[in-house]
Amino acid sequence: MNYLEITGTLIGLLYLWLEYKASIYLWAAGIIMPAIYIFVYYEAGLYADTGINIYYLLAALYGWALWKRGSGKTKELPITHTPTRLLLPVSLVLIAAFSFIAWLLINYTDSNVPWADSFITALSIAGMWMLAKKYVEQWLVWMVVDVVCCGLYVYKDLYFTSGLYGFYAVIAVFGYLKWKRMMPHTADPSPSGKEGAGVVGINYPLLSLDYRPEAVILANGEYPAHELPLSLLRQAGYVVCCDGAANEYVRRGFIPDAIVGDGDSISEETNIRFAGIIHKDADQETNDQTKAVEFCIAQGKKSIIIVGATGKREDHTLGNISLLMEYAQKVRVQLVTNYGVFTPACGYATFDCLPGGQVSIFNFGSTHMRADGLAYPLRGFTNWWQGTLNRSLGDRFAIYANGEYLVFRARVTP
């Protein structure tokens, strides 16, 4: 009797229960279990499974850190759908991993089940990454893995492990349904009109002149002219200037908390006077706005307002707005212009607005989307811009989607 295998099986059951509950402590079991199975699989001649458990061990450390850090919008990383924009690259990586692992096993090991072993290994790589990201579809991946593993381990005389994976396959079905119910920000966007029942989504209130933001980034576009972005700058608890934006900010009598960028547009006077708070980053692969956002996140900021990001060159304006979708994966962020507010969102969310106010929705990967409280329906998207030039019917509207989108709320009624 293989007592090491039995121990791994018992820890695996604990891991499964914690995963079903979406508990962060699943990663503790996720560190111990692969450490045991590295030896079990190596002795059984399942070399790809030995390698994948080394990956599991490292992925468990990554998953623990990711879940503990949260999403930036909430202290706990939320359960979400896998973004549709990731399906193609994940599929390509899966095919490449399967082919490469099969080639290694056939040519460099004595494995007598190279194709099944490679399939399980490649699919498990994707499944573990999806679990670390807390994507609900990770359960679907594990359903396939568990069924194949169940048969393979019977063939290899690993009966306890085979029983564990057979149990996994059943629980994966219930786990998928459980996580679907636990999803905090996503509702079924079908046209039944029943979305949102019992679902708690994020609400985005209107920004007012008395709002005190945690952190404001002043980008190096046109300096704000409207009272709202100017008020946000004055009342911010923490102000970061993007490179040359500090020149005008200082000229107006203000002192930033930090200046971030590559340093190519900071005046000599500002460079000398504020040398102690200038954080230069010469990386040309990211713009100064992104560097400022990453800097704020590193300082522990959970909510960021960006102003001064539009105007001047149109390519910079478009880039700054589009980057909001990337930032939203890490922190709660909004971009305020002289005319309105851009808010990146995902799944089900509600938005406070001016009655009759102009609203535009830009689709970033949702295949199903509908809204309550807007004058025109959101459906049949064939291009990302087709939700623009809408209008609110009251002082709040709701969007139900299965992916990401960007909302613009104008501050003036038409």
N, C-alpha and C positions, 0 to 999 in steps of 0.2 A: 504493500500500500504506500502510495506517495504522499507522505504527510505534508510536504511542501506544497503540493498541488491542492490538497484539502484546505490548507491555510489560505492560499490564494483565492480559493473558491469562496470561503467565508468572508474574506475582506471584499471580494467582488460583490457579494450580496449586500453588504453594508454600503458599498459605493453606489450600487444600483438604487437603493432606497434613498440615499442622499441626493442622487441625481434627479430622481422622480420628484423630490421635494424642492428641487432647484436650490439646495443649500450649498453655501460656499465651502462647507466642510467636506464636500465630496472630493475636493482636491487633496485633502490629507490622505484619504483612502487611495486616491489616484496616484499618490507618490509611492505608497507602500506596495500596492498590488503589482505594478509593473516591475518593481525591484525583485519581487518573488518570481514572477513569470519569466523574467530574463533567463533564470536558471532552468525552470521547468521546460520551456520551449527549446532551449539549446540542447538539453539532454534528449529531447524527443526528435531532434533533427529538423525542427521547424525554424530555419535560420532567418527567414524574412520576419516571422513573428518575434524572434529574439530582437531583431533590429527595430521593429515597430514599438516594442516595449521600452526600448531606450528612448525612442521619440516620445512615447507616452509619459515617461518620467519627466522629460524636459517640458513637454506641453502642459503637464499638471502644474509645474512651477509657474509657467506663463499664465495659465488660466486662473490660478489663485491670485496672482498679482493683478490681472485684468479685472476680475470680479470684485476684488477688494477696492480697486481704484474707482470703479463706477464709470458712468458714462459722461460725467460733467454736468448733465442735466439733473441727475439724481445720484444719491450716495451709493445706491446699488445699481449694478449694471442691469438694464431691463431686458426682458425676453423680447426679441423682435423677429420679423421675417428676414430671411436671407435676401439682401438687395438683388434685384434682377440683373443689375449691371455686373454682378460677380459670377453669375451662372456660367457664362462662356469661359472666362479665365479659369475658374475652378474645374470645369470639365476638361479643359486642355491640360491642366496640371495633372489631373487624375489619369488621363490617358497616357501622358508621358511617364508618370511614376509607375503605372502598371507595366508598360512596355520595358522600362529600364530594369525594374525589379525582376521581371520574368527572365530577361536576358542574363542578369547576374546569377540567378538561381540555376538556370539551365547550363550555363557555361562554367560556373565556378563552385557549385555545391553538389552534394549527392541527394538533394531533395527529390522525392518521387511524386510530389504534388506541386510542381512549380507554378502552374497556372492558377490553381485555387489559392495557393499561398500568396501569390502576387496580387490577385484580385482583392483578397481580404486586406492585405497590407496597404495597398493604394487607397482603397475606400476608407480604411480606418484613419489614414492621414487626414483626409478631408473631414471625416466625422469629428475627429478630436479638435481640429481647428474650429469647426462650426460650434462645438460645445463651448470652447473657450470664448467665442464671440457671443454665446448665448442665443444662437439662432434656433428657432423652434424646429426647423426642418432637419436638424441633426438627428432627431429621433427616426426619421425615415431612412436616413443613411444607415443607422445602426440596426434597423429591422433587417435590411438586406445582409449586412455583415453577420448578424447573429444567426440567421438561418443557414448561411453557408458554413459558418464555423461549427455549428451543431453537427452537421454531417461530417465535416472534415475531422473533428476531434474524436468522433466514434471510430472512424477509419484508423486513427492514430492511437486508439486504445486509451484515450484520455477521457474516461467516462464521467468523472466528476466535473471536469471543465466543459464537456459536451452538455451535461445537464444544466450547468450554469448558463450557457449561451442559449439553450432552448428556453430557459426561464426568461432570459434577457429579451428574446424575440417577442414573447407574450407581453412582458412589461413595457416594451418599447411602444406598443400600441397605446397602452394606457398612459404612458409618459407623454406621448405626443398630444393626446387629448387634454391631459392635465396642464401642460405648458400652454396650450392654446387658451385655456380658461384663465391662466395666470398672466397672460400678456397685458401689460398696463396701458399701452398706447395704441393698440391696433384693434380695429373692429372689422367685421365682415363687410366689404364694400358692395355686396350684391344689391340689386335694386329693390329688395323687399321692403326697405324702409324701416327695418328693425335694428339697424346698427346702433351701437352705443348703449344698448340696454344692459345696465350693470357694469359697463366698461368705464374706467376712469382714465381720461385723457388729459394731456397738458392743456392748460388754458393760457393764452397769451393776451394779457390786458393791454389796453392802450397806454402808451407812455405819456406821462403828463409832465408839466413844468415843475412839479414838486417832487418828481421821482429822483431818488438818489441811487444811481447805479454803483455796483461794487467796483467796476473797472471800466474805463473808457479808453479806447485807442483812437488817437487822432492820426488818420492816414495823411499821406502827402498829396492829396488831390486839392480841389478848391476848398478854401477855408469855409466852414459853415456860415450861412447867412441867416437862416431861420432861427427863431427864438428857441425851439425845442432842442436841436443839437447843441446850441450855445449854452442852454441851461444845463444839459446833461454834462457838458464839459466843466461847467462851474461847480456843480454839486457832486461830481464823481469822487468816490473815496480813493481812487488810484488812477492816475493818468499816465499813459504811455504814448509818447510821440514817435511816429515812424520817421526816422531820419530827418530830412529837411523840414518836416512839419513843425519841428521844434523851433525853427527860426521865427515863424510868424506867431506861434504860441507865446514865446518869450517876449517878442516885440509888443504884444498886447498886455504885458504885465503879469503873466502867469509863470509858474515854475512847475515843470513836469516831475513826476516821480522817477521816470526812466525814459531814456531815448534809445531806440532799438533800430538797427538797420546796418547797411554796409558802409555807412559813413560818407558816401560820395556827394551828398547834397547838404551836409551840415556846415553852416558858416564857420569861419575861423573863430569868430568871437564866441559863438555858442560852444564850439569844440573846447575852447580854453576854459570858459566859465563853468561848464557842466561836465568836465572830464570824468568826474567821479560817478556819474550816473549814466554815462554813455556805454552801451553794450554793443560793440561792433561785431557783425557776422558777415564775412566776405562771401558766403555761399551764394552763387548766382543761380542756383536751381530753384530757390524760393524767393518770393518777393518780400519787401519789408513788412507788409501787412501780416503775412503769415509768420514771419519771425516775431512780430510783436504779439500775435496770438499765442504762439508757443511759449514766449517769455511769460505772459500772464498766467498760463496754465502751470508753468514751473513755479510761479509764485503762489500757487494754490487758489487762484481766482476761479470761481465756479460760474460766473455770469459776466459776459462782456458785451459792451455796446461799442460799435465802430462808427465813427463820424468822419467826415472829410474824405471819403473814399471815392467820390464821384467827381465829375468835371475833369477839365484838362483833357488828356488823351483818352479817346473812347476805348482803345484796347485795354488800357489800365482799368477803366471803369468796369468793363465787362468781366475782366479777370477777377477784380476784387469782389464783385457780386457773386460770381460763380463759385469762388472759393468758400463761400459760406456753407455749402453742402459738405465740404470736407471738414470744416471746423466743427460742424454740428455733431460729428461723430465723437468729439472729445469734450465739448463744453457748450453751455447754453449761450447762444450768440445772436445778436440782431444788428443790422446795419441801418443807421438812420441818415436820411438825406434831407435836403431842404423841402422835399415834397412828400415824403412818406417813410415807411419802415419796411425793410425786407426781413422776413423771418423764415429760416429753414425749419422744416418739420418732417415728421414721419408718422404714418399710420393715422390714428384718430386724434384730432386736436380741435380745440375751439379757439376762436379769435374774437376779441372785443373790437368794435369798430364804430365809426360814425354812421348813424342811420342814413342810408342812401349813398354811403361813401363808395368810391371807386376801389375795386379789388382786382388784382391779377394773380393767377396761379400758374407757375411754371413747373411742368412735370419732369422729374428726374428719375424715372424708372418705374413708376407705378403702372401696373397693367389694368387695375380697376380703381376707379375714383368716383366719388359722388359727394354732393354737398347739400346741407340744409341752410336756408337763410340767404341764399344768393339768387339773383334774378334769373340767371341762365344756367342750365344744367352742365355738369362736368362729365362728359362721356365721349367715347369714340375718339380718344386722342390718337392722332397719327404723327403729331409733331409736338415738341416740348412747349411751344408758345401758345397753344390753342386755348388755354384757360385764361388768357389775358382779357382786359377790358370788360370785367364783370362788375356787378353792383350789389351791395348789401341791401337786404330788405328791412333789417332792424339794427339793433346795436350789438348783435353777436351772430356769427355763423360758424358752422361746424363742417369739417372735412373728414371723410372716411376714405382711407386709401390703404393699399398693401405695399407701399413703398415710400420713397422720399419725394418731397416737393418743396417749392419756394413760394411764399406768399408775400405780395406787396400790398400794403394798406395805405392808400393816400390819406393825407390829413385834411384835405379840403373836399367838400361835397361838390358834385359836378354842377 
